[in-house]
Structures are given as C-alpha cells and as structure tokens.
Amino acid sequence: MIKNKLKAFKVTPNNVYFAGFALLHSHNFRNQDLKRFLNIIFFLVLPLCLFKIQAQETERFFQVSGIISDEENNPLPNVGVVSIKLKRGTISERTGIYSITSTPGDTIFYRALGFKRKLVILPDDFTGRHYSLDVKLGIDTIPIDNVVVLPWKSYSEFIKDMSTPAPLGPEIENMNRNIASIEEAISTTVDVKITPEAGYRYAMQQQFRNNITKGQYPINNLLNPFAWSKFINGLQHGLLKNQDTPAKPAKVKQKKQKRRNKSGKE
C-alpha cells in the first residue's frame, strides 16, 4: 500500500514541503533529537530536489525546419525525420520541406528509400526558438544501364522462332471458316451484286425498322398489304422461276409469231 502511494507521489516543490512538514509533526516522532536530525536532513535534501525540479521545468523546445535534397539539389519528398530524444517523427513534403519539434543536444535522424541514412546532432547551447537545418542525402544505390532479356540463347534461335508460323487459335480458325463460307456463297450466287452501297442501305433499313418499332411488337410482313402486293407483282414477273433453265418465253413468242404468219397468209 505504501509503495503504491510512493509511486503515485509527484515530486513538486509544494508536495515536498508538505510531505516533510507532515513527517516532522507526526505523532510517531516525539523525540527532540530525532526531530533535529530530520530537520537537518530535510533542509539539505530540499534544495537538491528544488534544483532538479527547476532543471526539468526549464527544458527548452524549439522548431527545427529546412529542406531535404539530394546531391544534385533536387528536393526529396516523403523523407522520414525522427527526433531521437523526444521520440517524435515526421516526413518531408513534396517540395522537400520538413519541420519537427526538438530540444538542445537532440539527435535528428533522416532516412529515405534509395538514399543513405544521416544523423545530425543539434548544439547544446542553442537558445533560439527556430533552428534552420538543410540536409543533403547521398544515393545509396548504383544506377546501371537498361538490360533487355530475351527468351533466346542465340541469334539463330531467334531467327528460327520468328520464321516459324505460330499455330492459330480456335477463334481465328472459326473466323477463317466463316469468311470462306461467305466467299463461297457469294461466288455461287447468280445475278446478285453485293456492293458497299447495298450493305449500307440494308443496315439503314434495319436501323430504321428498329427505331420505328422501339417499345412495340416487331413488324410482321404477313399482315402488311404492301408486302403482299409486292410479292404478287414479283410472281407475275417471274420471281420464282428457275433462271438456269432455257428461256421458255422466247419459244412461246416464236409459236405466236408462226400462228400470226399462218393467219396472215390465209
């Protein structure tokens, strides 16, 4: 219990004075000689405690700031700055500027990725409030030229690999088959001309149909009277006739011409 109270006791001038006064006037110390001895010890120890407390209270703080750069005077951002004595840290800005609180005799530690670490000891006799300290960090790595790594051991292997055709993937093979089938269908089609204008016209027609039927049912040509009239007109002009067969209309015309000639002679 007493140890816990001693740990919680804070050393200040008032606390030391009242503690000594209570100790001297407690009922446990009735002997005058003992009180005199304690008075002597109390008045000898009290100045030392007051001097120590005063030294602690007069600890000065000031601001350390500056610019961190490399050997070519380029500002270094995100450099770690640590006060060893106060155990505080900060990092430099994008322009290399930093600022940290410190005390006289403190050691400032600087570190950055790719640069050598640096320790700076501040002077003990500094009495100002602002200490300017610019730091230059040296490069810790050795830069080398770019190296190109190729998956070939020699130039002959490179030529051999480049001259060998690469196998086609399944997507490319399907595309080639589709293109070949389209070319074959175009070459075997009779009296059908596929031109860019026709493709553009067909695409515009499809887009027009999609726009006019947007949000509606699609057009059904079975219920379109204009489509039926167009179909019937096509049937009358030989829309479904086989064009590979010999032309029969020419023979019909010849028979009609012969009949007319006979009728004329008669």
DRENPA-3360 file (N, C-alpha, C; in nm, 2 decimals, always signed):
BEGIN
1 = MIKNKLKA = +0.08/-0.12/+0.00/+0.00/+0.00/+0.00/+0.09/+0.12/+0.00 ~ +0.19/+0.12/+0.09/+0.28/+0.24/+0.10/+0.36/+0.26/-0.03 ~ +0.40/+0.14/-0.10/+0.48/+0.15/-0.22/+0.39/+0.21/-0.33 ~ +0.26/+0.17/-0.34/+0.17/+0.23/-0.44/+0.16/+0.38/-0.42 ~ +0.15/+0.43/-0.29/+0.14/+0.57/-0.27/+0.27/+0.64/-0.30 ~ +0.38/+0.58/-0.28/+0.51/+0.64/-0.32/+0.52/+0.66/-0.47 ~ +0.47/+0.55/-0.54/+0.48/+0.56/-0.69/+0.39/+0.67/-0.74 ~ +0.27/+0.69/-0.68/+0.18/+0.79/-0.72/+0.22/+0.93/-0.68;
9 = FKVTPNNV = +0.32/+0.94/-0.59/+0.36/+1.07/-0.54/+0.44/+1.15/-0.65 ~ +0.39/+1.27/-0.68/+0.46/+1.36/-0.78/+0.55/+1.46/-0.71 ~ +0.67/+1.46/-0.76/+0.78/+1.55/-0.70/+0.76/+1.69/-0.75 ~ +0.70/+1.77/-0.67/+0.69/+1.92/-0.69/+0.73/+1.99/-0.57 ~ +0.76/+2.12/-0.57/+0.80/+2.19/-0.45/+0.70/+2.19/-0.34 ~ +0.57/+2.21/-0.38/+0.47/+2.21/-0.28/+0.45/+2.07/-0.21 ~ +0.45/+1.96/-0.29/+0.44/+1.83/-0.24/+0.55/+1.79/-0.15 ~ +0.68/+1.83/-0.18/+0.79/+1.80/-0.10/+0.78/+1.88/+0.03;
17 = YFAGFALL = +0.74/+2.00/+0.03/+0.73/+2.08/+0.15/+0.63/+2.03/+0.25 ~ +0.51/+2.00/+0.20/+0.40/+1.95/+0.28/+0.43/+1.81/+0.33 ~ +0.50/+1.72/+0.25/+0.53/+1.59/+0.30/+0.64/+1.60/+0.41 ~ +0.73/+1.68/+0.40/+0.83/+1.70/+0.51/+0.77/+1.76/+0.63 ~ +0.68/+1.85/+0.62/+0.61/+1.91/+0.73/+0.53/+1.81/+0.81 ~ +0.45/+1.73/+0.73/+0.37/+1.62/+0.80/+0.46/+1.52/+0.86 ~ +0.57/+1.49/+0.81/+0.66/+1.39/+0.87/+0.72/+1.44/+1.00 ~ +0.76/+1.56/+1.00/+0.82/+1.61/+1.12/+0.72/+1.63/+1.24;
25 = HSHNFRNQ = +0.60/+1.66/+1.21/+0.50/+1.68/+1.31/+0.40/+1.57/+1.34 ~ +0.44/+1.45/+1.29/+0.36/+1.33/+1.32/+0.38/+1.28/+1.46 ~ +0.28/+1.20/+1.51/+0.29/+1.16/+1.65/+0.39/+1.05/+1.67 ~ +0.45/+0.99/+1.56/+0.55/+0.89/+1.57/+0.69/+0.94/+1.61 ~ +0.71/+1.07/+1.59/+0.84/+1.13/+1.63/+0.82/+1.22/+1.74 ~ +0.84/+1.17/+1.86/+0.83/+1.25/+1.98/+0.96/+1.29/+2.03 ~ +1.07/+1.23/+1.99/+1.20/+1.26/+2.04/+1.25/+1.38/+1.98 ~ +1.30/+1.48/+2.06/+1.35/+1.61/+2.01/+1.48/+1.59/+1.93;
33 = DLKRFLNI = +1.57/+1.50/+1.97/+1.69/+1.47/+1.89/+1.66/+1.42/+1.75 ~ +1.57/+1.33/+1.75/+1.53/+1.27/+1.62/+1.47/+1.38/+1.53 ~ +1.39/+1.47/+1.58/+1.33/+1.57/+1.50/+1.44/+1.67/+1.45 ~ +1.54/+1.70/+1.53/+1.65/+1.78/+1.49/+1.73/+1.72/+1.37 ~ +1.75/+1.59/+1.39/+1.83/+1.52/+1.28/+1.75/+1.52/+1.15 ~ +1.62/+1.50/+1.16/+1.54/+1.50/+1.04/+1.53/+1.64/+0.98 ~ +1.53/+1.74/+1.07/+1.53/+1.88/+1.02/+1.65/+1.91/+0.93 ~ +1.77/+1.86/+0.98/+1.89/+1.89/+0.91/+1.89/+1.82/+0.78;
41 = IFFLVLPL = +1.84/+1.69/+0.78/+1.84/+1.61/+0.65/+1.74/+1.68/+0.56 ~ +1.62/+1.73/+0.61/+1.52/+1.78/+0.53/+1.57/+1.91/+0.46 ~ +1.64/+2.00/+0.53/+1.69/+2.12/+0.47/+1.81/+2.10/+0.38 ~ +1.87/+1.99/+0.39/+1.98/+1.96/+0.30/+1.93/+1.90/+0.17 ~ +1.83/+1.81/+0.18/+1.78/+1.74/+0.06/+1.68/+1.83/-0.02 ~ +1.61/+1.93/+0.05/+1.52/+2.01/-0.02/+1.58/+2.10/-0.13 ~ +1.69/+2.16/-0.11/+1.75/+2.24/-0.22/+1.78/+2.15/-0.34 ~ +1.83/+2.03/-0.32/+1.86/+1.94/-0.43/+1.74/+1.91/-0.51;
49 = CLFKIQAQ = +1.63/+1.88/-0.44/+1.51/+1.85/-0.51/+1.45/+1.97/-0.59 ~ +1.46/+2.08/-0.53/+1.41/+2.20/-0.60/+1.50/+2.23/-0.72 ~ +1.63/+2.21/-0.71/+1.72/+2.23/-0.82/+1.69/+2.14/-0.94 ~ +1.66/+2.01/-0.90/+1.63/+1.91/-1.00/+1.49/+1.95/-1.07 ~ +1.40/+1.99/-0.99/+1.26/+2.02/-1.04/+1.28/+2.15/-1.13 ~ +1.36/+2.24/-1.09/+1.38/+2.36/-1.18/+1.44/+2.33/-1.31 ~ +1.54/+2.24/-1.30/+1.61/+2.20/-1.43/+1.51/+2.13/-1.52 ~ +1.42/+2.05/-1.47/+1.32/+1.98/-1.55/+1.22/+2.08/-1.61;
57 = ETERFFQV = +1.18/+2.18/-1.53/+1.09/+2.28/-1.58/+1.15/+2.37/-1.68 ~ +1.28/+2.40/-1.68/+1.34/+2.49/-1.77/+1.39/+2.42/-1.90 ~ +1.34/+2.30/-1.93/+1.38/+2.23/-2.06/+1.32/+2.30/-2.17 ~ +1.40/+2.34/-2.27/+1.35/+2.43/-2.38/+1.32/+2.35/-2.50 ~ +1.22/+2.39/-2.57/+1.18/+2.33/-2.70/+1.19/+2.44/-2.81 ~ +1.23/+2.39/-2.93/+1.24/+2.48/-3.04/+1.20/+2.40/-3.17 ~ +1.18/+2.47/-3.28/+1.14/+2.41/-3.40/+1.26/+2.40/-3.50 ~ +1.28/+2.28/-3.55/+1.38/+2.26/-3.65/+1.31/+2.24/-3.78;
65 = SGIISDEE = +1.36/+2.31/-3.88/+1.30/+2.31/-4.02/+1.40/+2.33/-4.12 ~ +1.38/+2.29/-4.24/+1.47/+2.31/-4.35/+1.42/+2.23/-4.48 ~ +1.51/+2.21/-4.57/+1.48/+2.15/-4.70/+1.58/+2.03/-4.71 ~ +1.52/+1.91/-4.75/+1.60/+1.79/-4.77/+1.61/+1.77/-4.92 ~ +1.73/+1.76/-4.97/+1.76/+1.74/-5.11/+1.87/+1.64/-5.13 ~ +1.88/+1.60/-5.26/+1.99/+1.50/-5.29/+2.12/+1.58/-5.33 ~ +2.22/+1.51/-5.38/+2.34/+1.57/-5.41/+2.34/+1.67/-5.53 ~ +2.23/+1.65/-5.61/+2.21/+1.75/-5.72/+2.11/+1.86/-5.69;
73 = NNPLPNVG = +2.08/+1.88/-5.56/+1.99/+1.98/-5.52/+1.85/+1.96/-5.56 ~ +1.81/+1.84/-5.58/+1.67/+1.81/-5.62/+1.59/+1.78/-5.49 ~ +1.48/+1.84/-5.46/+1.41/+1.81/-5.34/+1.36/+1.67/-5.33 ~ +1.36/+1.62/-5.21/+1.32/+1.48/-5.18/+1.20/+1.47/-5.10 ~ +1.09/+1.42/-5.15/+0.96/+1.41/-5.07/+0.96/+1.28/-4.99 ~ +0.87/+1.28/-4.89/+0.85/+1.16/-4.81/+0.97/+1.10/-4.74 ~ +1.06/+1.19/-4.70/+1.18/+1.15/-4.62/+1.14/+1.15/-4.47 ~ +1.17/+1.03/-4.41/+1.14/+1.02/-4.26/+1.24/+1.10/-4.18;
81 = VVSIKLKR = +1.18/+1.19/-4.09/+1.26/+1.27/-3.99/+1.22/+1.23/-3.85 ~ +1.31/+1.19/-3.77/+1.28/+1.14/-3.64/+1.37/+1.21/-3.53 ~ +1.31/+1.26/-3.42/+1.38/+1.31/-3.31/+1.41/+1.20/-3.21 ~ +1.53/+1.16/-3.19/+1.57/+1.05/-3.11/+1.54/+1.08/-2.96 ~ +1.56/+1.20/-2.92/+1.54/+1.23/-2.77/+1.39/+1.24/-2.74 ~ +1.31/+1.30/-2.82/+1.17/+1.32/-2.80/+1.09/+1.21/-2.85 ~ +1.15/+1.12/-2.94/+1.08/+1.01/-3.00/+0.95/+1.05/-3.08 ~ +0.98/+1.16/-3.16/+0.87/+1.21/-3.25/+0.92/+1.20/-3.39;
89 = GTISERTG = +0.83/+1.20/-3.48/+0.87/+1.18/-3.62/+0.78/+1.26/-3.72 ~ +0.83/+1.28/-3.84/+0.75/+1.35/-3.94/+0.81/+1.31/-4.08 ~ +0.75/+1.35/-4.19/+0.80/+1.33/-4.32/+0.81/+1.46/-4.40 ~ +0.90/+1.47/-4.50/+0.91/+1.59/-4.58/+0.80/+1.60/-4.68 ~ +0.77/+1.72/-4.72/+0.66/+1.75/-4.82/+0.71/+1.72/-4.96 ~ +0.63/+1.75/-5.06/+0.66/+1.72/-5.20/+0.78/+1.81/-5.24 ~ +0.79/+1.93/-5.18/+0.90/+2.02/-5.21/+1.02/+2.00/-5.13 ~ +1.02/+1.89/-5.04/+1.14/+1.86/-4.96/+1.14/+1.94/-4.83;
97 = IYSITSTP = +1.05/+2.02/-4.80/+1.04/+2.10/-4.67/+0.99/+2.01/-4.56 ~ +1.06/+2.03/-4.44/+1.02/+1.95/-4.32/+1.02/+2.04/-4.20 ~ +0.96/+2.00/-4.09/+0.96/+2.08/-3.97/+0.93/+1.98/-3.85 ~ +1.01/+1.99/-3.74/+0.99/+1.90/-3.63/+1.03/+1.97/-3.50 ~ +0.97/+1.94/-3.39/+1.00/+1.99/-3.26/+1.12/+1.92/-3.20 ~ +1.21/+1.99/-3.14/+1.33/+1.93/-3.08/+1.38/+2.01/-2.96 ~ +1.49/+1.96/-2.90/+1.55/+2.03/-2.78/+1.70/+2.04/-2.81 ~ +1.77/+2.12/-2.73/+1.91/+2.13/-2.75/+1.98/+2.00/-2.71;
105 = GDTIFYRA = +2.08/+1.96/-2.80/+2.15/+1.84/-2.78/+2.08/+1.72/-2.83 ~ +1.97/+1.74/-2.90/+1.89/+1.62/-2.96/+1.96/+1.57/-3.09 ~ +1.93/+1.45/-3.13/+1.98/+1.39/-3.25/+1.87/+1.37/-3.35 ~ +1.88/+1.43/-3.47/+1.78/+1.42/-3.57/+1.82/+1.31/-3.67 ~ +1.73/+1.22/-3.70/+1.76/+1.10/-3.79/+1.68/+1.12/-3.91 ~ +1.75/+1.11/-4.03/+1.69/+1.12/-4.16/+1.71/+0.99/-4.24 ~ +1.60/+0.94/-4.30/+1.61/+0.82/-4.38/+1.51/+0.83/-4.49 ~ +1.55/+0.77/-4.61/+1.47/+0.77/-4.73/+1.51/+0.65/-4.81;
113 = LGFKRKLV = +1.41/+0.60/-4.89/+1.44/+0.48/-4.97/+1.53/+0.51/-5.09 ~ +1.64/+0.44/-5.10/+1.74/+0.46/-5.20/+1.85/+0.56/-5.17 ~ +1.85/+0.61/-5.04/+1.95/+0.71/-5.00/+2.01/+0.66/-4.87 ~ +2.13/+0.72/-4.84/+2.20/+0.68/-4.72/+2.14/+0.75/-4.60 ~ +2.14/+0.68/-4.49/+2.08/+0.74/-4.36/+2.18/+0.85/-4.31 ~ +2.12/+0.94/-4.23/+2.20/+1.05/-4.18/+2.16/+1.09/-4.04 ~ +2.25/+1.12/-3.95/+2.23/+1.16/-3.81/+2.29/+1.30/-3.80 ~ +2.21/+1.39/-3.74/+2.26/+1.53/-3.71/+2.24/+1.56/-3.57;
121 = ILPDDFTG = +2.34/+1.60/-3.49/+2.33/+1.63/-3.35/+2.32/+1.78/-3.34 ~ +2.22/+1.83/-3.27/+2.19/+1.97/-3.25/+2.28/+2.03/-3.14 ~ +2.32/+2.15/-3.15/+2.41/+2.21/-3.04/+2.33/+2.22/-2.91 ~ +2.41/+2.21/-2.80/+2.36/+2.21/-2.66/+2.33/+2.36/-2.62 ~ +2.40/+2.45/-2.68/+2.39/+2.59/-2.63/+2.30/+2.68/-2.72 ~ +2.21/+2.61/-2.79/+2.12/+2.69/-2.88/+2.01/+2.74/-2.79 ~ +1.98/+2.87/-2.80/+1.88/+2.94/-2.72/+1.77/+3.00/-2.80 ~ +1.76/+2.98/-2.93/+1.66/+3.04/-3.00/+1.53/+2.95/-3.01;
129 = RHYSLDVK = +1.44/+2.99/-3.08/+1.31/+2.92/-3.10/+1.30/+2.85/-3.23 ~ +1.38/+2.89/-3.33/+1.38/+2.83/-3.46/+1.52/+2.80/-3.51 ~ +1.54/+2.67/-3.55/+1.67/+2.63/-3.59/+1.66/+2.58/-3.74 ~ +1.73/+2.64/-3.83/+1.73/+2.61/-3.97/+1.83/+2.50/-4.00 ~ +1.79/+2.39/-4.06/+1.88/+2.28/-4.09/+1.85/+2.22/-4.23 ~ +1.93/+2.25/-4.33/+1.91/+2.19/-4.46/+2.00/+2.07/-4.47 ~ +1.95/+1.96/-4.52/+2.02/+1.83/-4.53/+2.02/+1.78/-4.67 ~ +2.14/+1.72/-4.70/+2.16/+1.66/-4.83/+2.19/+1.51/-4.81;
137 = LGIDTIPI = +2.11/+1.42/-4.88/+2.13/+1.28/-4.87/+2.20/+1.22/-4.99 ~ +2.29/+1.13/-4.97/+2.36/+1.07/-5.08/+2.29/+0.95/-5.12 ~ +2.31/+0.91/-5.25/+2.25/+0.80/-5.31/+2.31/+0.67/-5.26 ~ +2.23/+0.58/-5.22/+2.28/+0.45/-5.16/+2.28/+0.34/-5.26 ~ +2.23/+0.36/-5.38/+2.23/+0.25/-5.48/+2.31/+0.30/-5.60 ~ +2.36/+0.21/-5.68/+2.44/+0.24/-5.80/+2.35/+0.22/-5.92 ~ +2.32/+0.33/-6.00/+2.24/+0.31/-6.12/+2.31/+0.24/-6.23 ~ +2.25/+0.15/-6.30/+2.31/+0.08/-6.42/+2.22/+0.10/-6.54;
145 = DNVVVLPW = +2.28/+0.07/-6.66/+2.20/+0.09/-6.78/+2.09/-0.02/-6.79 ~ +1.99/+0.01/-6.88/+1.89/-0.09/-6.90/+1.94/-0.22/-6.97 ~ +1.88/-0.33/-6.92/+1.92/-0.46/-6.97/+1.80/-0.52/-7.03 ~ +1.81/-0.57/-7.16/+1.70/-0.64/-7.23/+1.72/-0.79/-7.22 ~ +1.63/-0.86/-7.17/+1.64/-1.00/-7.15/+1.55/-1.07/-7.25 ~ +1.60/-1.15/-7.34/+1.52/-1.22/-7.45/+1.52/-1.37/-7.42 ~ +1.41/-1.44/-7.46/+1.40/-1.58/-7.43/+1.47/-1.67/-7.53 ~ +1.58/-1.62/-7.60/+1.65/-1.70/-7.69/+1.80/-1.70/-7.65;
153 = KSYSEFIK = +1.87/-1.81/-7.67/+2.01/-1.82/-7.63/+2.10/-1.76/-7.74 ~ +2.06/-1.76/-7.86/+2.14/-1.71/-7.97/+2.06/-1.64/-8.08 ~ +2.13/-1.58/-8.17/+2.05/-1.51/-8.28/+1.99/-1.60/-8.37 ~ +2.05/-1.72/-8.39/+2.00/-1.82/-8.49/+1.87/-1.88/-8.43 ~ +1.86/-1.90/-8.30/+1.73/-1.94/-8.24/+1.62/-1.84/-8.25 ~ +1.66/-1.71/-8.25/+1.56/-1.60/-8.26/+1.51/-1.60/-8.41 ~ +1.60/-1.62/-8.51/+1.55/-1.62/-8.65/+1.46/-1.74/-8.67 ~ +1.50/-1.86/-8.62/+1.42/-1.98/-8.64/+1.28/-1.96/-8.57;
161 = DMSTPAPL = +1.28/-1.91/-8.46/+1.15/-1.89/-8.39/+1.06/-1.79/-8.46 ~ +1.12/-1.68/-8.51/+1.04/-1.58/-8.58/+0.99/-1.63/-8.72 ~ +1.07/-1.71/-8.78/+1.03/-1.76/-8.92/+0.93/-1.87/-8.91 ~ +0.91/-1.94/-8.80/+0.81/-2.05/-8.79/+0.68/-1.99/-8.76 ~ +0.58/-2.02/-8.84/+0.44/-1.96/-8.82/+0.38/-2.02/-8.69 ~ +0.32/-1.93/-8.62/+0.26/-1.96/-8.49/+0.13/-2.03/-8.51 ~ +0.09/-2.13/-8.44/-0.04/-2.20/-8.46/-0.15/-2.11/-8.43 ~ -0.26/-2.12/-8.51/-0.37/-2.03/-8.49/-0.46/-2.09/-8.38;
169 = GPEIENMN = -0.52/-1.99/-8.31/-0.61/-2.03/-8.21/-0.75/-2.07/-8.26 ~ -0.83/-2.13/-8.18/-0.97/-2.17/-8.23/-1.05/-2.06/-8.28 ~ -1.04/-1.94/-8.21/-1.12/-1.83/-8.26/-1.08/-1.78/-8.40 ~ -0.95/-1.78/-8.43/-0.90/-1.74/-8.56/-0.95/-1.84/-8.67 ~ -0.94/-1.97/-8.63/-0.98/-2.08/-8.73/-1.13/-2.07/-8.76 ~ -1.21/-2.04/-8.66/-1.36/-2.02/-8.68/-1.38/-1.90/-8.77 ~ -1.31/-1.80/-8.75/-1.33/-1.68/-8.83/-1.29/-1.70/-8.97 ~ -1.18/-1.77/-9.00/-1.14/-1.81/-9.13/-1.24/-1.90/-9.20;
177 = RNIASIEE = -1.30/-1.99/-9.13/-1.40/-2.08/-9.19/-1.53/-2.00/-9.23 ~ -1.57/-1.90/-9.14/-1.68/-1.82/-9.17/-1.66/-1.73/-9.29 ~ -1.54/-1.68/-9.30/-1.51/-1.59/-9.42/-1.51/-1.67/-9.54 ~ -1.45/-1.80/-9.54/-1.45/-1.88/-9.66/-1.59/-1.92/-9.70 ~ -1.68/-1.95/-9.61/-1.81/-1.99/-9.64/-1.89/-1.87/-9.70 ~ -1.86/-1.75/-9.66/-1.93/-1.63/-9.71/-1.88/-1.61/-9.86 ~ -1.75/-1.62/-9.88/-1.69/-1.60/-10.01/-1.75/-1.71/-10.11 ~ -1.76/-1.83/-10.06/-1.82/-1.94/-10.15/-1.96/-1.91/-10.18;
185 = AISTTVDV = -2.04/-1.86/-10.08/-2.18/-1.83/-10.11/-2.20/-1.71/-10.21 ~ -2.11/-1.62/-10.20/-2.11/-1.50/-10.29/-2.07/-1.55/-10.43 ~ -1.97/-1.63/-10.45/-1.93/-1.68/-10.58/-2.03/-1.76/-10.65 ~ -2.11/-1.84/-10.58/-2.21/-1.93/-10.64/-2.34/-1.86/-10.66 ~ -2.36/-1.74/-10.61/-2.49/-1.67/-10.63/-2.49/-1.61/-10.77 ~ -2.61/-1.62/-10.84/-2.62/-1.57/-10.98/-2.70/-1.44/-10.97 ~ -2.66/-1.34/-11.05/-2.72/-1.22/-11.06/-2.75/-1.15/-10.93 ~ -2.66/-1.16/-10.84/-2.67/-1.09/-10.71/-2.54/-1.01/-10.69;
193 = KITPEAGY = -2.56/-0.88/-10.68/-2.45/-0.79/-10.67/-2.44/-0.74/-10.53 ~ -2.33/-0.77/-10.46/-2.31/-0.72/-10.32/-2.21/-0.61/-10.33 ~ -2.26/-0.49/-10.30/-2.18/-0.37/-10.31/-2.18/-0.30/-10.17 ~ -2.09/-0.21/-10.15/-2.10/-0.13/-10.02/-2.22/-0.05/-10.01 ~ -2.27/+0.00/-10.12/-2.40/+0.07/-10.12/-2.51/-0.01/-10.07 ~ -2.52/-0.14/-10.12/-2.63/-0.23/-10.08/-2.62/-0.26/-9.93 ~ -2.50/-0.29/-9.89/-2.48/-0.32/-9.74/-2.52/-0.20/-9.66 ~ -2.48/-0.08/-9.70/-2.52/+0.04/-9.62/-2.67/+0.06/-9.62;
201 = RYAMQQQF = -2.73/+0.04/-9.74/-2.88/+0.05/-9.75/-2.95/-0.05/-9.66 ~ -2.90/-0.17/-9.66/-2.96/-0.27/-9.57/-2.95/-0.24/-9.43 ~ -2.83/-0.19/-9.39/-2.81/-0.15/-9.25/-2.90/-0.04/-9.21 ~ -2.91/+0.06/-9.30/-3.00/+0.17/-9.27/-3.15/+0.13/-9.25 ~ -3.19/+0.04/-9.34/-3.32/-0.02/-9.33/-3.35/-0.09/-9.19 ~ -3.25/-0.17/-9.15/-3.26/-0.24/-9.03/-3.27/-0.14/-8.91 ~ -3.19/-0.03/-8.92/-3.19/+0.07/-8.81/-3.32/+0.14/-8.81 ~ -3.37/+0.17/-8.93/-3.50/+0.24/-8.93/-3.61/+0.16/-8.87;
209 = RNNITKGQ = -3.61/+0.03/-8.90/-3.71/-0.06/-8.85/-3.70/-0.07/-8.70 ~ -3.58/-0.07/-8.65/-3.56/-0.08/-8.50/-3.61/+0.04/-8.44 ~ -3.59/+0.16/-8.50/-3.63/+0.28/-8.44/-3.79/+0.30/-8.44 ~ -3.85/+0.26/-8.55/-4.00/+0.28/-8.55/-4.07/+0.18/-8.47 ~ -4.01/+0.07/-8.44/-4.07/-0.04/-8.36/-4.02/-0.05/-8.22 ~ -3.95/+0.06/-8.18/-3.89/+0.06/-8.04/-4.00/+0.06/-7.94 ~ -4.00/-0.03/-7.85/-4.11/-0.04/-7.75/-4.24/-0.10/-7.80 ~ -4.24/-0.16/-7.92/-4.36/-0.22/-7.98/-4.32/-0.36/-8.03;
217 = YPINNLLN = -4.43/-0.42/-8.08/-4.40/-0.55/-8.14/-4.34/-0.53/-8.28 ~ -4.25/-0.63/-8.32/-4.18/-0.61/-8.45/-4.28/-0.62/-8.56 ~ -4.24/-0.57/-8.68/-4.32/-0.57/-8.80/-4.34/-0.71/-8.85 ~ -4.47/-0.75/-8.88/-4.50/-0.88/-8.93/-4.55/-0.86/-9.08 ~ -4.46/-0.89/-9.18/-4.50/-0.87/-9.32/-4.61/-0.96/-9.36 ~ -4.65/-1.06/-9.29/-4.77/-1.14/-9.33/-4.90/-1.06/-9.32 ~ -4.89/-0.95/-9.23/-5.01/-0.87/-9.22/-5.00/-0.74/-9.29 ~ -4.89/-0.72/-9.37/-4.87/-0.60/-9.44/-4.92/-0.61/-9.59;
225 = PFAWSKFI = -5.03/-0.53/-9.62/-5.08/-0.54/-9.76/-4.98/-0.50/-9.87 ~ -4.90/-0.40/-9.83/-4.80/-0.36/-9.93/-4.70/-0.47/-9.96 ~ -4.66/-0.54/-9.86/-4.57/-0.65/-9.88/-4.63/-0.76/-9.97 ~ -4.77/-0.79/-9.95/-4.83/-0.89/-10.03/-4.84/-0.84/-10.18 ~ -4.87/-0.71/-10.20/-4.88/-0.66/-10.34/-4.74/-0.67/-10.41 ~ -4.64/-0.64/-10.33/-4.50/-0.65/-10.39/-4.47/-0.80/-10.42 ~ -4.51/-0.89/-10.34/-4.49/-1.03/-10.36/-4.56/-1.08/-10.48 ~ -4.69/-1.04/-10.50/-4.77/-1.08/-10.61/-4.72/-1.03/-10.74;
233 = NGLQHGLL = -4.67/-0.90/-10.73/-4.61/-0.84/-10.85/-4.49/-0.91/-10.89 ~ -4.41/-0.96/-10.80/-4.29/-1.04/-10.83/-4.32/-1.17/-10.89 ~ -4.43/-1.24/-10.84/-4.47/-1.36/-10.90/-4.51/-1.34/-11.05 ~ -4.57/-1.24/-11.08/-4.62/-1.21/-11.22/-4.50/-1.19/-11.31 ~ -4.39/-1.14/-11.25/-4.27/-1.11/-11.33/-4.17/-1.22/-11.32 ~ -4.21/-1.34/-11.28/-4.11/-1.45/-11.27/-4.02/-1.45/-11.16 ~ -4.06/-1.41/-11.04/-3.98/-1.41/-10.92/-3.93/-1.54/-10.88 ~ -4.01/-1.65/-10.90/-3.98/-1.78/-10.85/-3.94/-1.87/-10.96;
241 = KNQDTPAK = -3.92/-1.82/-11.08/-3.87/-1.91/-11.19/-3.73/-1.94/-11.18 ~ -3.69/-2.06/-11.23/-3.55/-2.10/-11.23/-3.48/-2.04/-11.34 ~ -3.37/-1.96/-11.31/-3.30/-1.89/-11.42/-3.20/-1.98/-11.49 ~ -3.17/-2.10/-11.44/-3.08/-2.18/-11.51/-3.14/-2.26/-11.63 ~ -3.27/-2.27/-11.63/-3.34/-2.34/-11.74/-3.34/-2.26/-11.86 ~ -3.35/-2.32/-11.98/-3.36/-2.24/-12.11/-3.48/-2.14/-12.10 ~ -3.46/-2.03/-12.17/-3.56/-1.93/-12.17/-3.68/-1.98/-12.25 ~ -3.80/-2.01/-12.18/-3.92/-2.05/-12.25/-4.00/-1.94/-12.31;
249 = PAKVKQKK = -3.99/-1.82/-12.26/-4.07/-1.71/-12.32/-4.03/-1.69/-12.47 ~ -3.90/-1.72/-12.51/-3.86/-1.70/-12.65/-3.93/-1.80/-12.74 ~ -3.95/-1.93/-12.69/-4.02/-2.03/-12.77/-4.17/-1.99/-12.79 ~ -4.22/-1.94/-12.68/-4.36/-1.90/-12.68/-4.39/-1.79/-12.78 ~ -4.29/-1.70/-12.79/-4.30/-1.59/-12.88/-4.29/-1.64/-13.03 ~ -4.20/-1.74/-13.05/-4.18/-1.79/-13.18/-4.31/-1.86/-13.23 ~ -4.38/-1.94/-13.14/-4.50/-2.01/-13.18/-4.61/-1.90/-13.21 ~ -4.62/-1.80/-13.13/-4.72/-1.70/-13.15/-4.69/-1.63/-13.29;
257 = QKRRNKSG = -4.56/-1.61/-13.32/-4.53/-1.54/-13.44/-4.57/-1.63/-13.56 ~ -4.55/-1.76/-13.55/-4.58/-1.86/-13.66/-4.73/-1.86/-13.68 ~ -4.81/-1.86/-13.57/-4.95/-1.86/-13.58/-5.00/-1.73/-13.65 ~ -4.94/-1.62/-13.62/-4.98/-1.49/-13.68/-4.95/-1.50/-13.83 ~ -4.83/-1.55/-13.87/-4.80/-1.56/-14.01/-4.90/-1.65/-14.09 ~ -4.94/-1.76/-14.03/-5.03/-1.85/-14.09/-5.17/-1.78/-14.11 ~ -5.21/-1.71/-14.01/-5.34/-1.64/-14.02/-5.33/-1.53/-14.12 ~ -5.21/-1.47/-14.14/-5.20/-1.37/-14.24/-5.20/-1.42/-14.38;
265 = KE = -5.14/-1.54/-14.40/-5.14/-1.60/-14.54/-5.28/-1.64/-14.57 ~ -5.36/-1.69/-14.48/-5.49/-1.73/-14.51/-5.58/-1.61/-14.55;
% end
